[in-house]
Amino acid sequence: MSESALKTTRLSLLSNILLAIIKWTTGVLGNSYALIADAIESTSDIFASLLVLLGIKYSSRPADKKHPYGHGRAEPLITFLVVVFLLISAYVIARQSIDNIKVPHEAPRAFTLWVLGGIILWKEISYRWVMRSSVKSNSTSLKAEAWHHRADALTSVAAFIGISIALVMGKGYESADDWAALFASVLIAYNAYRIFRPALGEIMDEQNYDELKADIRRVSRTVSGVEDTEKLYIRKVGMKYHVDLHAMVNGTLTVKAGHAIAHHLKDTLLNEIPSIENVLIHIEPDE
């Protein structure tokens, strides 16, 4: 899973570098601050992608004596840094947009629309591709990377609309381009929140795994000797899950028999549900 996530992140990084160059060049030559704002966002994406790459590499390290649960918590921490990059980008764009609105300037060039059209299409494709990879690998930081692409697509749409208004409406509407950039900054800040919230839940061990819990209980009931399941807690660490499960067995069984059932149950869960990294089984007597 981590290899697939790393490959996706590397390709995403190359895409962000190429698009940032295109946007900066087109924005400056085409006299469009909305496009320059878009370029600022893409530049922050480059640093964010580098962070995601480092985060996935570090979180994939195996467990050791000091980190018995592995290094997966690096993933949401990296996601927090990505959010900071997004918020800084939103602030810089918003501030410059407001300054530009106050000062009269020339309308953007028409050719910028063609460039933006291609960028919007590419970014939406990138979002869907990276999001699919994040679901496959169960990576929080990769999901943040996917939303980065969606945020980029939305800022490009805002720039496209603003430039179109400035060109179609003519004199007096030149600032439509800057209003578009201001709107884009709001979208970026909103997407930062959407990325931040799940990562915070992961750090706080929020129990939002109803589907996985149902699978664990279903598989557990197929194990010989397990009467039912009781308490069930799940902790997401990187791309994998750690499970604490109370299993109910016949109360008259010996400790040795209960221990054997617990081992069988653990092996079955690890085999049937690959996203689980480890399971801690507590045996409860069924009265």
C-alpha positions in Angstrom: 0.0 0.0 0.0 2.7 2.5 1.0 4.6 1.9 -2.4 1.4 2.8 -4.3 0.9 5.9 -2.1 4.5 7.0 -2.7 4.3 6.6 -6.4 1.0 8.6 -6.5 2.6 11.4 -4.4 5.7 11.6 -6.6 3.6 11.9 -9.7 1.4 14.5 -8.0 4.5 16.5 -7.0 5.7 16.5 -10.6 2.3 17.7 -11.8 2.2 20.5 -9.2 5.7 21.7 -10.3 4.7 21.8 -14.0 1.4 23.5 -13.4 2.9 26.1 -11.1 5.4 27.1 -13.8 2.6 27.3 -16.4 0.4 29.4 -14.1 3.1 31.8 -13.1 4.1 32.4 -16.7 0.6 32.7 -18.0 -0.5 34.9 -15.1 2.3 37.4 -15.5 2.2 37.5 -19.3 -1.6 37.5 -19.3 -2.0 40.2 -16.6 -4.3 38.1 -14.5 -4.0 38.2 -10.7 -6.6 35.4 -10.4 -4.2 33.2 -12.3 -1.2 34.4 -10.3 -3.2 33.6 -7.1 -3.8 30.2 -8.6 0.0 29.9 -9.1 0.6 30.8 -5.5 -1.7 28.0 -4.4 0.1 25.6 -6.7 3.4 26.6 -5.3 2.2 25.8 -1.8 1.1 22.5 -3.2 4.7 21.7 -4.2 5.8 22.1 -0.6 2.7 20.2 0.7 3.4 17.3 -1.7 7.0 17.1 -0.4 5.7 17.0 3.1 3.2 14.3 2.2 6.0 12.3 0.5 8.1 12.5 3.7 5.1 11.7 5.9 4.2 8.5 4.0 7.9 7.4 4.0 8.2 7.9 7.7 4.8 6.5 8.7 5.6 3.3 6.7 8.5 2.4 9.1 7.9 -0.8 11.0 7.2 -0.8 14.8 10.1 -0.7 17.1 10.8 -0.8 20.9 10.0 2.9 21.3 7.1 2.9 18.9 5.2 -0.4 19.4 2.3 1.0 17.4 4.5 2.0 14.5 5.1 5.5 13.1 1.8 6.0 11.4 0.8 9.0 13.5 3.2 11.0 11.4 0.6 11.0 8.7 -2.1 13.3 10.4 0.7 15.5 11.8 2.0 16.0 8.2 -1.6 16.8 7.2 -1.7 19.6 9.8 1.4 21.1 8.2 -0.4 20.9 4.8 -3.3 22.8 6.3 -1.0 25.5 7.5 0.4 25.9 3.9 -3.1 26.2 2.6 -4.1 28.8 5.1 -1.0 30.9 4.5 -1.8 30.7 0.7 -5.4 31.8 1.3 -4.2 34.8 3.4 -1.6 35.9 0.9 -4.1 35.7 -2.0 -6.9 37.5 -0.1 -4.6 40.3 1.0 -3.2 40.9 -2.5 -6.6 40.6 -4.1 -8.0 43.4 -1.8 -5.1 45.6 -2.7 -5.6 45.0 -6.4 -9.3 45.8 -6.2 -8.5 49.2 -4.8 -6.1 50.1 -7.7 -7.4 50.4 -11.3 -5.5 48.2 -13.8 -5.7 46.6 -17.3 -8.0 43.6 -18.0 -6.4 40.2 -18.3 -5.5 38.7 -21.8 -7.9 36.4 -23.5 -5.4 33.6 -24.0 -5.4 32.9 -20.2 -8.8 31.3 -20.6 -7.5 28.6 -22.8 -4.7 27.8 -20.4 -7.2 27.8 -17.4 -9.5 25.4 -19.3 -6.8 22.9 -19.6 -5.7 23.3 -16.0 -9.2 22.8 -14.7 -9.6 19.6 -16.6 -6.2 18.2 -15.5 -6.7 19.2 -11.9 -10.1 17.5 -11.7 -8.6 14.3 -13.2 -5.7 14.5 -10.7 -8.1 14.9 -7.8 -10.1 11.8 -8.8 -6.9 9.7 -9.4 -5.2 10.7 -6.1 -8.5 10.2 -4.1 -8.8 6.7 -5.5 -5.3 6.0 -4.4 -5.9 7.4 -0.9 -8.9 5.2 -0.5 -6.9 2.1 -1.6 -4.0 2.9 0.7 -6.1 4.3 3.5 -3.8 7.3 3.7 -4.9 10.5 5.5 -2.1 12.6 4.0 -2.8 11.3 0.5 -6.4 12.3 0.9 -5.2 15.8 1.9 -3.1 15.8 -1.3 -6.3 14.9 -3.3 -8.2 17.8 -1.8 -5.3 20.0 -2.7 -5.9 19.1 -6.3 -9.7 19.8 -5.9 -8.9 23.2 -4.2 -6.6 24.0 -7.2 -9.3 23.1 -9.7 -11.8 25.3 -7.8 -9.4 28.3 -7.7 -8.9 27.8 -11.4 -12.7 27.8 -12.0 -13.0 31.0 -10.0 -10.1 32.6 -12.1 -11.8 31.4 -15.3 -15.1 33.1 -14.3 -13.4 36.3 -13.1 -11.4 36.7 -16.3 -14.4 35.9 -18.5 -16.4 38.7 -16.8 -13.5 41.1 -17.1 -13.2 40.4 -20.9 -16.9 40.2 -21.8 -18.1 43.2 -19.7 -15.1 45.4 -20.7 -14.0 48.7 -19.1 -15.0 49.1 -15.5 -15.0 45.3 -14.8 -11.2 44.8 -14.8 -11.4 44.0 -11.0 -13.6 41.0 -11.6 -10.3 39.1 -12.0 -9.3 40.2 -8.5 -12.7 39.4 -7.0 -12.3 35.9 -8.4 -8.9 35.6 -6.7 -10.5 36.7 -3.4 -13.3 34.2 -3.8 -10.6 31.5 -4.5 -8.9 32.3 -1.2 -12.2 31.6 0.7 -12.4 28.2 -1.1 -8.8 27.4 -0.2 -9.5 28.2 3.5 -12.7 26.0 3.4 -10.8 23.1 1.9 -8.1 23.5 4.6 -10.8 22.9 7.2 -12.1 19.8 5.3 -8.6 18.4 5.4 -7.9 19.3 9.0 -11.1 17.8 10.6 -10.5 14.1 9.7 -6.8 14.3 10.6 -7.8 15.8 14.0 -10.3 13.0 14.5 -7.5 10.5 13.8 -5.2 12.0 16.4 -8.0 12.1 18.9 -9.0 8.4 18.2 -12.5 9.3 17.3 -14.6 6.2 16.8 -15.9 6.8 13.2 -15.4 3.2 11.9 -18.9 1.8 11.9 -18.4 -0.2 8.7 -15.1 -1.7 9.9 -16.6 -2.5 13.3 -19.5 -4.4 11.6 -16.9 -6.4 9.6 -14.9 -7.2 12.7 -18.0 -8.4 14.6 -19.2 -10.5 11.6 -15.8 -12.2 11.1 -15.4 -12.8 14.9 -18.7 -14.7 15.1 -17.5 -17.2 12.5 -14.6 -18.3 14.7 -15.3 -21.5 16.6 -15.6 -20.9 20.4 -16.6 -17.2 20.1 -20.1 -16.8 21.4 -20.3 -13.0 20.7 -18.3 -9.8 20.9 -18.6 -7.0 23.4 -16.5 -3.8 23.6 -14.7 -2.9 20.4 -12.3 0.1 20.0 -10.4 1.0 16.8 -7.3 3.2 16.5 -6.1 4.3 13.1 -2.3 4.5 12.9 -1.1 5.6 9.4 -2.7 3.5 6.8 -3.6 0.6 9.1 -5.9 0.0 12.1 -5.2 -1.3 15.6 -8.1 -3.1 17.3 -9.0 -3.8 20.9 -11.8 -6.4 21.1 -13.6 -8.1 23.9 -14.7 -11.6 22.8 -17.2 -13.7 24.8 -16.6 -17.4 25.2 -18.1 -20.2 27.3 -17.4 -19.3 30.9 -16.5 -22.9 31.9 -13.5 -23.1 29.5 -10.0 -23.3 30.9 -7.6 -20.4 30.6 -5.6 -22.4 28.1 -8.7 -23.0 25.9 -9.7 -19.4 26.1 -6.2 -18.4 25.2 -6.3 -20.6 22.1 -9.6 -19.2 20.9 -8.1 -15.6 21.3 -5.2 -16.5 19.1 -7.4 -18.2 16.5 -9.7 -15.1 16.5 -6.7 -12.7 16.1 -5.2 -14.7 13.2 -8.6 -14.9 11.5 -9.2 -11.1 11.7 -5.7 -10.3 10.4 -6.2 -12.7 7.5 -9.8 -11.7 6.6 -9.4 -7.9 7.0 -6.0 -6.8 5.6 -6.4 -3.2 6.7 -5.9 -4.3 10.4 -2.3 -4.1 11.6 -2.8 -5.7 15.0 -5.5 -7.0 17.4 -5.6 -7.1 21.1 -8.2 -9.7 22.3 -9.7 -9.7 25.8 -11.6 -12.8 26.7 -15.0 -12.4 28.6 -16.9 -15.3 30.1 -20.4 -15.7 28.7 -22.7 -16.1 31.7 
